[in-house]
Amino acid sequence: MNKTVLIIDDDDILRSALARGLRNEGFCAITAQSAEHADDVLKRISVDAIVLDRMMTGMDGLSFLQKIRKSGNLTPVIMLTAMTGAENTIDGLSSGANDYLAKPFQMRELILRLNNIIKNQPDTQNKLPTGLTFANDEFFVSANGTSNLLALSGEEKKLLSALTTPVGNIAPAAPMVAKRLRAKLNIVLSDLDIITIRGRGYKLIDTTDNNRNE
């Protein structure tokens, strides 16, 4: 499954170039033009890594990083900055950055650093529910020792991917897409259901889990 990276930068040209470069390397790139916008994105979507500009209008990158770490968000972060030097690097790393990359930089170096921090991140949050697996860009259901392809439309697969990266993620979707996906899951995995989170989208839940309140 493609890794999702959130790019936070108030420079429109650089932000677009970063998104294009990451998509060319197989990442799913989401962009935010400010820390405030990024905060809203992270309330709705879980990402695998964040590329964060340090100097931005509004809330600066360092303050944003400190805020999300204080809230318990451990998403790997690479901080981009023109502020070089040991003291600035120490400030970034001590605030919770996993890596610190000075501008200007090469896209190849950013890709390598992203792959490293994602690879080194514990994957416990991304485990799929029992009976559901993902391989070769397809979802499969397992029962009684056999595994069968879960036949999904492109939109249904996209929604299930969003709901399971990680499980508990809230994702928007057209109501009919969510309804069809729910029906297909209920047939083969009766313990799974998709519920509506009013005003935000849909969420995959295990019906045997009592902790379902949002």
N, C-alpha and C positions, 0 to 999 in steps of 0.2 A: 504494500500500500504506500502511495507517495507520502512523503513527509511534508507536513504543513509548516511553513515559516511565516511569521508575522514581521513585516518590515515597518519600522516606525521612524519616519524622517520627514521634516517639514520642507525639504528641498524636492519640489515636484519632479525635476529632471532626474536627479539621483535616485529617488524612490522608484520611478518608472523603470530606470535602467537596471536597478537591482532586481526588481520583480521579473523583468524580461530575462535577465541572466539566470536567475534561479529556476524559472520555468523551463528554460532551455536545457537545464541539467536534471530535469525530472521532478523538481519540487513543486508543491502547490504553494503559491505565494499569495499572501493576503497583505494589503497595505493599509497604513494609517498615517495621516498627515500631522498628527499631534499625539501627545501622551493622553490627552483627554479622549480622543477618538479611539486610541488603542485600548484604553480602560473599558470602553463600551464593547469593543470587539471581544475582549477576553471574558466578558460576562456571558457571552453567547457561544463562543467557540473555544475549544481546547486546541492548542498548537504544540508542535514538537520542538520549536525553537523560536527565539526572537532576535532579530537584528535591530539594534537600538542606537539611534543617533544621540550623542550626548548633549549637544547645544541646539535647543529648539525653542521657538517662541512658546509662551505659556509655560507649562511645567517642563523643566529640563529633564533630560534622560536619566541623570543620576538620581534625581528626586523620584522619578517614576519607578526606577529599579528598586529603590529603597522601599517604596510604597507596596509594590507587589510582593517583595520578599517578606515584608512585615505581615502581609495578609496570608502567607503560607504558600504562595505560588512559587514553585521550584523549577519552572520551565527554564531550560538552558538559554542563556543570553550572551550574545556577542555585542559588545559596545563598540560603535564606530565613532571616531572623533578626530578632529584636527589638533586636539590638545595632547601633545606628545610629552614625553618625559616620565621619569620614574614615579614622581609624586602623583601625577594624574593617573597613571596606570594603577598605582596602589589604591587611589580613591575609588576607581571603578571596580577593582577586584574585591576590595573590602566592603563595597556596597552590595555585592552579590553577583557581579558579572562572572561568567564562566571563562570569558576570553575578552581581549581588548585589542582592537585593530585600528592602527592609525591611518588616517587619510593622507595622501592618496594610497589606494591599495589595488591589487589585481583581483579580478573576480575569481580566478583559480584558487588564490589563497583563501578567500572567503569561503568558497565551497569546501575546501579541505578542512578548514577550521569548523565549519558547520557540521560536516560529517563526523568529525571527532567528538564534538560535544554531545551530539545526538546519540552516537554509538556508546558513549560512556554514561549516558543517563539510564538509571534503572527503568526497566520496561514493565514494572508491576502494574501500572495504571492502564496499560494497553492490552491486557489479557481479555480475550473474548469469552462470552458466557459458555458454560459447558454445553457441548453439542454443536457449537458453531465454530468453524475454522475459516481462514482466508488463505488462499494460495493461488498463484498464477492469475492474479487479478480477478478471482472469482470467490464467492462464498459457498461453503459446503456445510451440510448438516450430517452429523454422525449419530448413529444409533445401532445398537446390537453388533458392534464391530465393523459396520460398513459405513462408508462416507458417500453421500450423493450430492450432486450439484444442486444448489438452490437457484432455481430459474427466476431471474429478476430482470426487469427492464432496466435501461440505463439510468433512469431517474430513481428507480427503487434501489438500485445498487449504490448510487450516489448518496441517497438518504441513509441507508444502512451503514455505509462507511462513515458518514458524519456522526451517526449515533453511537458508534463503537470506537471512536478515536479521541478519548477513551470512552468506555461504557459509562453512561451517566451524563454525557454531553447532551446539550439541548440544541436542536437544529431546526431551522425553518424549512418548510416544504409545502407544496400544494396539498390540500386536504385529501384529494383523491389518491395521490401517490402514497401518502401515509396510510390511508385506508387499505389500499391493495397490499402494501408491504405487511401491515398488521395481519391481514387475512392469511398471507402465505406463511408467515412465521407461526401463527397459531396452529396451523395444520401439522407442522413438523416439530415444533418446539413449544409445547403447551405452557411451559413455565415462563415464557417471554411474552411481553406485551408492549405496545407503544401507547403512551398516554399523551394527552395534550397539556402543555404548559401555557396557560392563557397569556396571550400577548407576546410569547417568545418562540413557540414552535412545538417540537415533539421530543419525547425522551423515551429511551428503551429501558424497561425495568424487568427485574426478576420477580414474578408474582409470589414467590416463596419468601421474599425478603419483606419484612415488616416496615423497614425504614424507607418509605416511599414518599413521604411528604416533601414538597418543594418549598 
